[in-house]
Amino acid sequence: MSKKIEIRKSKIKNAGRGVFALTDIKKGEVIEICPILIFPGGEYPHLSETKLSGYLFEYTGDSTILALGFGSMYNHTNTPNAKYEMVEYEGKSEQNNELYFVATKPIKKDEEIYIDYGGQYKKLYSSAN
């Protein structure tokens, strides 16, 4: 695991846990590289009935992904200090893709790291922090 981050109780009310910086992180710095698990759309009805449903990312078509490492533990805000980017490797299966989490502004030690979930999340939770 990265020495840059750790899981702690989130500062967002009722959010549970979140990802926090253990050191200052510069704008543009990669925070974490996460392998992913891809779930075909046909599996979502089952997954939506489990605790995993709150940790999945939208993917191509009706597929979803689970980011390993701390990837599925970042909380949402409309004013994020990080973003995620899918990195694909030419000639390899999409199961080898990775999510890169990158600072979009300087992040101070002990600050919670937030991303913008975008997409369906914003439609369902328009009042989300």
C-alpha positions as CSV (number, residue, x, y, z in Angstrom):
1,M,0.0,0.0,0.0
2,S,1.0,3.6,-0.6
3,K,2.8,5.4,2.2
4,K,1.1,8.6,1.0
5,I,-2.4,7.7,2.2
6,E,-4.4,5.9,4.8
7,I,-8.0,5.2,5.7
8,R,-9.6,7.2,8.6
9,K,-13.0,8.3,9.7
10,S,-14.3,10.7,7.2
11,K,-15.1,14.3,8.0
12,I,-18.3,14.0,6.0
13,K,-21.3,13.4,8.1
14,N,-22.6,9.8,7.8
15,A,-19.9,8.9,5.2
16,G,-18.0,6.4,7.3
17,R,-14.4,6.1,6.2
18,G,-12.3,8.2,3.8
19,V,-8.8,8.5,2.3
20,F,-6.4,10.9,4.0
21,A,-3.0,12.2,3.1
22,L,-0.1,11.1,5.3
23,T,2.2,13.6,3.7
24,D,1.8,16.8,1.6
25,I,0.9,15.8,-2.0
26,K,1.6,18.2,-4.9
27,K,-0.8,19.1,-7.7
28,G,-0.4,16.6,-10.5
29,E,1.2,14.0,-8.3
30,V,-0.1,10.4,-8.6
31,I,-1.7,9.5,-5.3
32,E,-2.4,5.8,-6.0
33,I,-2.5,3.3,-8.8
34,C,-5.3,0.8,-8.4
35,P,-6.0,-2.5,-10.2
36,I,-9.6,-3.0,-11.1
37,L,-12.2,-5.7,-11.2
38,I,-14.7,-5.4,-14.0
39,F,-18.3,-6.7,-13.5
40,P,-20.5,-7.2,-16.6
41,G,-23.8,-5.4,-16.5
42,G,-25.7,-8.6,-15.9
43,E,-24.1,-8.9,-12.5
44,Y,-25.2,-5.4,-11.3
45,P,-28.7,-6.5,-10.1
46,H,-27.0,-8.9,-7.7
47,L,-24.2,-6.5,-6.7
48,S,-26.7,-3.8,-6.0
49,E,-28.1,-5.9,-3.2
50,T,-24.7,-6.1,-1.5
51,K,-22.5,-3.7,0.4
52,L,-20.3,-3.5,-2.7
53,S,-22.9,-1.4,-4.5
54,G,-21.7,1.8,-2.7
55,Y,-18.1,1.2,-3.9
56,L,-18.6,0.6,-7.6
57,F,-17.7,2.9,-10.5
58,E,-19.6,3.2,-13.7
59,Y,-17.7,1.7,-16.6
60,T,-18.3,1.2,-20.3
61,G,-21.8,0.2,-21.4
62,D,-23.6,-1.1,-18.4
63,S,-20.5,-2.6,-16.7
64,T,-19.2,-1.5,-13.4
65,I,-15.8,-1.7,-11.8
66,L,-14.4,-2.1,-8.3
67,A,-11.1,-0.3,-7.7
68,L,-8.8,-2.3,-5.4
69,G,-6.3,-0.7,-3.0
70,F,-8.0,2.4,-1.5
71,G,-9.6,3.2,-4.9
72,S,-13.2,2.6,-3.9
73,M,-12.8,4.4,-0.5
74,Y,-12.4,8.0,-1.8
75,N,-15.4,10.1,-0.9
76,H,-17.3,12.5,-3.2
77,T,-17.5,16.3,-3.1
78,N,-18.5,18.8,-5.8
79,T,-15.1,20.5,-5.1
80,P,-12.6,17.7,-5.3
81,N,-8.9,17.8,-4.7
82,A,-8.2,14.7,-6.8
83,K,-9.5,12.9,-9.9
84,Y,-9.4,9.4,-11.2
85,E,-8.3,8.4,-14.7
86,M,-8.6,5.0,-16.4
87,V,-5.3,3.9,-17.9
88,E,-5.5,1.3,-20.6
89,Y,-2.5,-0.8,-21.8
90,E,-2.4,-1.4,-25.5
91,G,-2.4,-5.1,-26.4
92,K,-3.6,-6.2,-22.9
93,S,-7.0,-7.3,-21.7
94,E,-9.2,-4.5,-20.2
95,Q,-8.9,-6.5,-16.9
96,N,-5.3,-5.1,-16.8
97,N,-6.6,-1.5,-16.9
98,E,-5.8,0.6,-13.8
99,L,-7.4,3.6,-12.1
100,Y,-4.9,6.4,-11.4
101,F,-5.8,8.8,-8.6
102,V,-4.1,12.2,-9.2
103,A,-4.1,15.4,-7.1
104,T,-5.8,18.3,-8.9
105,K,-4.5,20.8,-6.3
106,P,-2.0,20.6,-3.5
107,I,-3.2,18.4,-0.6
108,K,-1.9,18.9,2.9
109,K,-0.9,16.2,5.3
110,D,-3.9,14.9,7.2
111,E,-6.4,16.4,4.7
112,E,-9.1,14.1,3.3
113,I,-8.8,13.4,-0.4
114,Y,-12.0,13.8,-2.4
115,I,-13.0,13.0,-5.9
116,D,-16.1,13.9,-8.0
117,Y,-18.1,10.7,-8.6
118,G,-19.9,12.4,-11.6
119,G,-22.4,10.7,-13.8
120,Q,-25.3,8.8,-12.2
121,Y,-24.2,9.7,-8.6
122,K,-24.8,13.4,-9.3
123,K,-28.3,12.6,-10.8
124,L,-29.2,10.5,-7.7
125,Y,-27.7,12.7,-5.1
126,S,-27.8,16.2,-6.4
127,S,-27.5,17.6,-2.9
128,A,-24.4,15.6,-2.2
129,N,-21.7,17.6,-0.5
